[in-house]
Amino acid sequence: MTGTQAIGNGNIGVAIGSSNTVVGGTVAGLRNLISGNSHGVGLGVGGTNNQVTGNYIGTDVSGLAAIPNRNFGVWIGTNGNSIGGASVASGNVIANNGQVGLKLEGTTGNNGTYMNNVYFGNQILAIDARTTGRTLNDDPDSDGVLNYPVITSTQIVGNDLIVVGTMPAGKTVELYISAPTSNGVGQGRTRLASVLDDSNADGNNVAGQFRILVPIGNGVNHGTPLTALTIGSTSEFSETKIAGEVGSSLAPQITLGATTV
């Protein structure tokens, strides 16, 4: 087996109906390649307190090329599970799947820990929580799905990108570079930073707002697409915003024929 071709089955690649199971790990030798199935990972009735960490779900052995699961990369129908975790090494790559990367079914599926995962190329949404399709923010937040952050400004000042927005009070925001999408809803391909609401760490200390400073470089430049999600358990991803196009201090670039001014 080379890890470059689909040899999956017609159903679920890894189906879990018990508790305290660990799939994968935080080092490469424990990683599983879960691709080419109907669904990649499924956690159903009785599947609680399980961990899915460090796996490639919907890709080849490189974590880049597509070997899609035909429907969902990960399907969760019960509570208390962890997909990814607190460390960057615990995150899964969930990509290229035929419908949704991470499907959280009903209110129970949305009661878990979902952190530090990477998403790209999923055909409909990276994360689909509760009802099928995009779940819009509600006020008050009472539908069982966390409201996603709203990025309101992406100002570039000197060598820094300053991202400002609103978020649910008392939660944590994860900021990502977004993979390209066709529907305007982000898919977090590269995690940049996280910040807790009402924390002095963001220099803001205002409940329900966030401010994240990211150095320019390492993939972050004028024009980089950004997206964010709320953690605890998880929201869906926010709409994408372009770095430097909202409140930027940079002069706009206008291309006329072959000349940029």
C-alpha positions as CSV (number, residue, x, y, z in Angstrom):
1,M,0.0,0.0,0.0
2,T,1.4,3.3,-1.0
3,G,-1.2,5.7,0.4
4,T,-1.8,7.3,-3.0
5,Q,-4.9,5.3,-4.2
6,A,-8.3,4.7,-2.8
7,I,-8.8,1.2,-1.3
8,G,-11.6,2.2,1.0
9,N,-14.9,0.4,1.5
10,G,-18.5,1.2,0.6
11,N,-19.5,2.3,4.0
12,I,-17.7,4.0,7.0
13,G,-13.9,3.8,7.1
14,V,-13.8,3.9,11.0
15,A,-17.1,3.4,12.8
16,I,-17.2,3.8,16.6
17,G,-20.1,2.8,18.8
18,S,-18.2,2.5,22.1
19,S,-16.4,4.8,24.5
20,N,-12.8,5.8,25.2
21,T,-11.4,4.9,21.8
22,V,-8.4,6.7,20.4
23,V,-8.0,6.9,16.6
24,G,-4.6,8.3,15.6
25,G,-2.2,10.3,17.8
26,T,0.1,13.3,17.9
27,V,3.1,11.8,16.1
28,A,3.3,10.7,12.5
29,G,3.7,7.0,13.3
30,L,0.2,7.0,14.9
31,R,-1.5,8.7,12.0
32,N,-4.3,7.0,10.0
33,L,-5.1,7.6,6.4
34,I,-8.9,7.5,6.3
35,S,-9.9,8.1,2.7
36,G,-11.9,6.6,-0.2
37,N,-14.9,5.5,1.9
38,S,-18.6,6.5,2.0
39,H,-17.9,8.4,5.3
40,G,-14.4,8.6,6.8
41,V,-15.1,8.4,10.5
42,G,-18.5,7.8,12.1
43,L,-19.4,8.2,15.8
44,G,-22.9,7.0,16.6
45,V,-25.0,5.7,19.5
46,G,-22.8,4.8,22.4
47,G,-19.7,6.5,20.9
48,T,-18.7,8.9,23.7
49,N,-15.4,10.2,25.1
50,N,-13.5,9.2,22.0
51,Q,-10.5,11.0,20.4
52,V,-9.8,11.4,16.7
53,T,-6.4,13.1,16.5
54,G,-3.6,13.6,13.9
55,N,-5.2,11.8,11.0
56,Y,-5.5,12.5,7.3
57,I,-9.2,12.2,6.3
58,G,-9.9,12.6,2.6
59,T,-6.3,12.9,1.4
60,D,-3.4,10.8,0.3
61,V,-0.4,10.0,2.5
62,S,1.0,13.5,1.9
63,G,-2.0,15.2,3.4
64,L,-2.5,17.2,0.2
65,A,-3.7,15.3,-2.8
66,A,-7.4,14.2,-2.8
67,I,-8.7,10.7,-2.1
68,P,-12.2,11.9,-1.1
69,N,-14.6,10.2,1.2
70,R,-17.8,10.4,-0.9
71,N,-20.0,12.0,1.8
72,F,-18.7,13.2,5.1
73,G,-15.1,13.2,6.3
74,V,-16.3,12.9,10.0
75,W,-19.9,12.3,11.1
76,I,-20.7,12.9,14.8
77,G,-24.1,11.8,16.2
78,T,-23.4,11.7,19.9
79,N,-21.8,13.9,22.5
80,G,-18.5,14.2,24.5
81,N,-16.1,13.4,21.7
82,S,-12.9,15.1,20.6
83,I,-11.9,15.8,17.0
84,G,-8.5,17.3,17.2
85,G,-7.5,18.8,20.5
86,A,-5.7,21.5,22.4
87,S,-2.3,21.0,20.7
88,V,-1.6,21.8,17.1
89,A,-0.2,18.3,16.6
90,S,-3.6,16.8,17.6
91,G,-5.4,18.4,14.7
92,N,-6.7,16.3,11.8
93,V,-6.5,17.2,8.1
94,I,-10.2,17.0,6.9
95,A,-10.2,17.7,3.2
96,N,-11.6,17.0,-0.2
97,N,-14.7,15.2,1.0
98,G,-17.7,14.9,-1.3
99,Q,-20.2,16.7,1.0
100,V,-19.0,18.1,4.3
101,G,-15.7,17.8,6.2
102,L,-17.2,17.6,9.8
103,K,-20.9,16.9,10.2
104,L,-22.3,17.5,13.7
105,E,-25.8,15.9,13.8
106,G,-28.4,17.5,16.0
107,T,-27.7,19.0,19.4
108,T,-25.7,16.0,20.7
109,G,-23.2,16.0,17.9
110,N,-22.5,19.7,18.6
111,N,-21.5,18.9,22.3
112,G,-17.9,18.0,22.0
113,T,-14.4,19.4,21.5
114,Y,-13.3,20.3,18.0
115,M,-10.0,22.2,17.8
116,N,-6.9,22.7,15.7
117,N,-8.2,20.8,12.6
118,V,-7.3,21.8,9.1
119,Y,-10.0,21.9,6.4
120,F,-9.9,22.5,2.6
121,G,-11.6,21.3,-0.6
122,N,-14.8,19.9,1.1
123,Q,-17.5,20.3,-1.6
124,I,-20.3,21.9,0.5
125,L,-19.0,23.1,3.9
126,A,-16.0,22.4,6.1
127,I,-18.2,22.2,9.2
128,D,-22.0,21.7,9.1
129,A,-23.6,21.9,12.5
130,R,-27.1,20.5,13.4
131,T,-29.4,21.2,10.5
132,T,-28.3,20.4,6.9
133,G,-26.7,23.4,5.3
134,R,-25.5,26.7,6.5
135,T,-26.6,27.6,10.0
136,L,-26.8,31.4,10.3
137,N,-26.1,33.3,13.6
138,D,-29.1,33.9,15.8
139,D,-29.7,36.4,18.6
140,P,-29.8,35.3,21.4
141,D,-27.6,32.2,20.6
142,S,-30.3,29.6,21.3
143,D,-30.4,27.1,18.4
144,G,-27.8,24.7,19.9
145,V,-25.1,25.8,17.5
146,L,-22.5,28.4,18.5
147,N,-22.6,31.6,16.5
148,Y,-19.6,32.0,14.3
149,P,-17.4,35.1,14.6
150,V,-17.9,38.1,12.3
151,I,-14.7,39.6,11.0
152,T,-15.3,43.4,10.7
153,S,-11.8,44.8,10.0
154,T,-8.6,43.4,8.5
155,Q,-6.3,46.4,8.7
156,I,-2.6,46.2,7.8
157,V,-0.4,48.5,9.8
158,G,3.3,48.3,9.1
159,N,4.3,44.7,9.3
160,D,1.2,43.5,11.1
161,L,-2.3,42.4,10.2
162,I,-4.8,43.4,12.8
163,V,-8.1,41.4,12.6
164,V,-11.0,42.7,14.6
165,G,-14.5,41.3,14.9
166,T,-17.4,40.2,17.1
167,M,-17.9,36.8,18.8
168,P,-20.0,35.0,21.4
169,A,-19.1,36.2,24.9
170,G,-16.9,33.9,26.9
171,K,-15.7,31.7,24.0
172,T,-12.5,31.4,22.0
173,V,-11.9,32.4,18.4
174,E,-9.6,30.5,16.1
175,L,-8.3,32.5,13.1
176,Y,-7.3,30.8,9.9
177,I,-6.1,31.4,6.4
178,S,-9.0,30.1,4.3
179,A,-8.8,27.7,1.4
180,P,-10.6,28.9,-1.7
181,T,-14.3,28.4,-1.6
182,S,-17.1,28.9,-4.1
183,N,-19.8,29.9,-1.6
184,G,-18.0,32.6,0.4
185,V,-18.0,30.5,3.6
186,G,-14.4,29.8,4.8
187,Q,-12.6,26.5,5.1
188,G,-9.7,26.9,7.6
189,R,-6.6,25.6,5.9
190,T,-3.8,27.2,8.0
191,R,-4.4,28.1,11.6
192,L,-2.9,31.4,12.6
193,A,-3.9,32.2,16.2
194,S,-6.6,32.0,18.8
195,V,-7.9,34.3,21.5
196,L,-10.2,34.1,24.4
197,D,-13.1,36.6,24.6
198,D,-12.6,39.3,27.2
199,S,-8.9,38.5,27.5
200,N,-6.1,41.1,27.9
201,A,-4.1,38.9,25.5
202,D,-5.8,40.5,22.5
203,G,-5.3,44.1,23.8
204,N,-9.1,44.5,23.7
205,N,-10.7,43.2,26.9
206,V,-14.2,43.9,25.7
207,A,-16.8,41.1,26.0
208,G,-18.1,39.9,22.7
209,Q,-15.3,41.4,20.6
210,F,-11.8,40.1,19.5
211,R,-8.6,41.7,18.2
212,I,-5.9,39.5,16.8
213,L,-2.5,40.7,15.6
214,V,-0.7,38.5,13.1
215,P,2.8,39.3,11.6
216,I,2.9,39.7,7.8
217,G,4.7,36.8,6.1
218,N,4.4,33.0,6.2
219,G,1.4,33.1,3.9
220,V,-0.2,36.2,5.4
221,N,-0.1,39.2,3.0
222,H,-2.4,41.8,1.5
223,G,-5.1,39.9,-0.3
224,T,-4.9,36.7,1.9
225,P,-8.4,35.2,2.5
226,L,-9.2,34.8,6.2
227,T,-11.9,33.0,8.1
228,A,-12.6,32.2,11.8
229,L,-14.7,29.9,14.0
230,T,-15.8,29.9,17.6
231,I,-14.5,27.2,19.9
232,G,-16.4,25.5,22.8
233,S,-17.6,23.2,21.2
234,T,-17.5,24.7,17.6
235,S,-19.4,27.0,15.3
236,E,-19.4,26.8,11.5
237,F,-16.8,28.9,9.8
238,S,-17.3,32.6,9.2
239,E,-17.6,34.2,5.8
240,T,-14.2,34.9,4.3
241,K,-12.6,38.4,4.6
242,I,-9.6,39.6,2.6
243,A,-6.6,40.8,4.5
244,G,-6.1,44.5,4.0
245,E,-9.4,45.2,2.2
246,V,-11.3,46.3,5.3
247,G,-9.9,49.4,6.9
248,S,-6.5,48.8,5.4
249,S,-3.8,51.5,5.6
250,L,-2.4,50.3,2.2
251,A,-3.2,52.1,-1.0
252,P,-5.5,50.0,-3.2
253,Q,-4.0,48.3,-6.3
254,I,-5.8,48.9,-9.5
255,T,-4.8,46.9,-12.7
256,L,-5.3,48.6,-16.0
257,G,-4.3,46.3,-18.8
258,A,-0.7,45.3,-18.0
259,T,0.0,48.2,-15.7
260,T,-0.7,48.2,-11.9
261,V,-1.2,51.6,-10.2
